[in-house]
Amino acid sequence: MTQAAQGAWQESVLERVEWQTMSVKSFFLRPQNWQNFRAGQHVDVRLTAPGGYQAQRSYSVASAPELTGLYELVVERLSDGEVSTFLHDVAEVGDEIEIRGPFGGHFVWGPGDGGPLLLIGGGSGVAPLMSILRHHAVAGYEIPVVLLYAARTWIDVIYREELIARDAAEANFALLLNLSRDAPRRPQDAGGRIDAPRLSATLAGFRNAPQLTFVCGSNVFVEAVTDDLLDLGVRPETIRTERFGG
């Protein structure tokens, strides 16, 4: 992909919308010129009002690179979010939406990067991790991967049914949920936030230590998890982070 093609704004058609939770939807965009990408990258979305005012936001691509022609973006509706409220409340299938990208060279994974992998997500921070998981299922199935995912309640778990199905069907994938405001539904899940003991137990479950750990979520979430990982002896050069405000 050339830098010019990557950085140029282009129209994309909103092909379909799927509810994930009460406040989260997946938006499937088909751009005029789809660019291949690495699992974990993001695209920019730009809205332009009739008077010329523009609002821009970056969203991780949740689809795998193998879903050619489409980018799936996971968007949580935030009451003060200009782009998220437009997408949730105004945008309709068939609308044209400006995007550019994909971007990002650090928070990415492919089978050549090896494993095992530990993926840690908070809320909508699961989006780029889903791209990695889906790519893993197609191209790197033999590499062990664990997703430790924090959500408020059971109904707030984005991609819940897909993740549980993958956990049951894929021998080298394990899903561990942490519900901060709900009781766990499965024996491997836990209540409360992801803390040092939970991380320690997760790391102990690996036969070989994770070669790479990806952490995505809010600033507070990523900082807390990363600090705990470092205290537990995880080498800093093996940790990759992606964060959003809030």
Sequence and secondary structure as in RCSB ss.txt:
>XXXX:A:sequence
MTQAAQGAWQESVLERVEWQTMSVKSFFLRPQNWQNFRAGQHVDVRLTAPGGYQAQRSYSVASAPELTGLYELVV
ERLSDGEVSTFLHDVAEVGDEIEIRGPFGGHFVWGPGDGGPLLLIGGGSGVAPLMSILRHHAVAGYEIPVVLLYA
ARTWIDVIYREELIARDAAEANFALLLNLSRDAPRRPQDAGGRIDAPRLSATLAGFRNAPQLTFVCGSNVFVEAV
TDDLLDLGVRPETIRTERFGG
>XXXX:A:secstr
  HHHHHS EEEEEEEEEE SSSEEEEEEEESS     BT EEEEEEE TTS EEEEEEEB S TTSTT EEEEE
E  TT HHHHHHHHT  TT EEEEEEEE SSS B GGG   EEEEEEGGGHHHHHHHHHHHHHH TTS EEEEEE
ESSGGG TTHHHHHHHHHH TTEEEEEEETTS  SSTT EES   HHHHHHHHHT SS  SEEEEEEEHHHHHHH
HHHHHHTT  GGGEEEEEE  
